[in-house]
Structure formats: C-alpha cells, structure tokens
Amino acid sequence: MADDLFKALADSTRRIILDELTQKSGQTLFEICSRLSMKHRLGISRQGVSQHLAVLEAAGLVETRREGRYKFHDLNTAPLRQITERWLAPDPSDPSDPKESSP
C-alpha cells in the first residue's frame, strides 16, 4: 500500500487534485476539471483527470460514491496518517503516548 501511496503523491497534478479535495470534498469529475482549468490553468482532459483520480483511489487517498448518475470524490486522509505514524519517533515527554506507557 505504501508504494501506491508514494506513487500517487509523486505527481504534482495529483497533489493539486488532493489540495482541491481538501478545500471541498465531494466533487464530481466535472467540478474537479473546472477547478483545475480555471484556478490552476491546467490544460488536462477529463480522461486525464479521471486517470489521476483512479491512481489516487487505488492508493486509498480518494473514495468515490454514487448518487444517481453522479459520482462524487471524497478525500481520505487515513493513508497519510498511517505513513506519518510509521516513522515518527514517539515524544518521550508526551504522557498521552500509548507506546510510552508500559504495564
């Protein structure tokens, strides 16, 4: 899973898509394409954005849901928390850290 996550984050367009979903989760493909075009001046096709979203979804960073004929894309930050917790050393001065309390 970490390989897919790092691959997804390696691309600047995918990071911009994540930034946009951070500002407003639950966007349709049309909304994401519009924001990329208008706000970021990215000339990318709907198919290109759709492929980027597929990579983000495979990495677990984007979840989709269907409502009628619309497909909404939501940001999922859980995979980011998992990788940050993987390498962060526990703070020895933090009494709330469960790794530090031994029975």
N, C-alpha and C positions, 0 to 999 in steps of 0.2 A: 504494500500500500504506500509506503514512503516513496518508492520510486515514481509511482504515478503522481503523487503529490508534488514532488520536486520538479517533475517534467511539466506539470500544469503551471507551476509558479515561474518557470524559467522564461516564459513568453510574455513580453510586455503588453501585448493586446489582451491576453487573458488576465493579467493583473489589472488592467483598466476595466475590464468587464467586472471583476470582483469589486473594484472601487465603486462602480456604478451600482452593483447589487448591495453594497454596504450602505449607500445613500438611500436606496429604495429597493427593498427586496420585493419579490413577487412580480417581476416584469415579464412581459411577453417578448418574444423574439423581435417583433416589430418595435417595441419600446426600446429595447437594448440597441438595435440597429440605429434607431433615430438618435439616441443619445451619443452613440459613438461617432456618428456622422456630424451632428450639429455641435456638440460640445468639444469633441476631441479632433474633429476634422479628419477622421479615419475613413478612407475610401475602401471599405471592405464590403463584400457582398453578403447577402443574407445567408447564403450557403457557407461562406467563410466563418461568419459569426456562429452559425449552427454547429460547425465542426469544432470551434473553440469551446462552445458550451458542452459538447459531448466529452471533450477531454477533461473539462472541469468537473463534469458529472461523474466520470469514471474515477476521478481522484477523490470523490466524495465532497468536494467543495461547493457543488451546486446540486440542489434537489429540485425535481420538477413535479408539478401536479397539474392535472387536467380538470378544467371546469367547463363543461360543454365542449365547444370547439376551440377553446383557448387553452394554451399550455403556459403555465407560469413557472418562472425560475426563481428559486429562493437560495440565498446564501446559507451555507452550513459551515460554521467555524470550528466544529468539533475536531476535524483532522488537524487544524492548525494548533489547537491546544495540545493534541497528542504529541506532535513533534516538538513543541516547546518544552513540554514536561519531560520528554525523553532525555534531553541533555542539560536541563537546568539543574545546577547543584542546589541541594537544599540549603536554606539560610539557617545556620546554626543558632542565630539569635531569635528565630521565629518559633515561639512556643506552640503555635497552632499547626505547625507542620507535622502531619501524622507519621512521617518517616522518622522523625526525630524522637518520638515518644516510644520507649521500649517497655514492655510489661515486666 
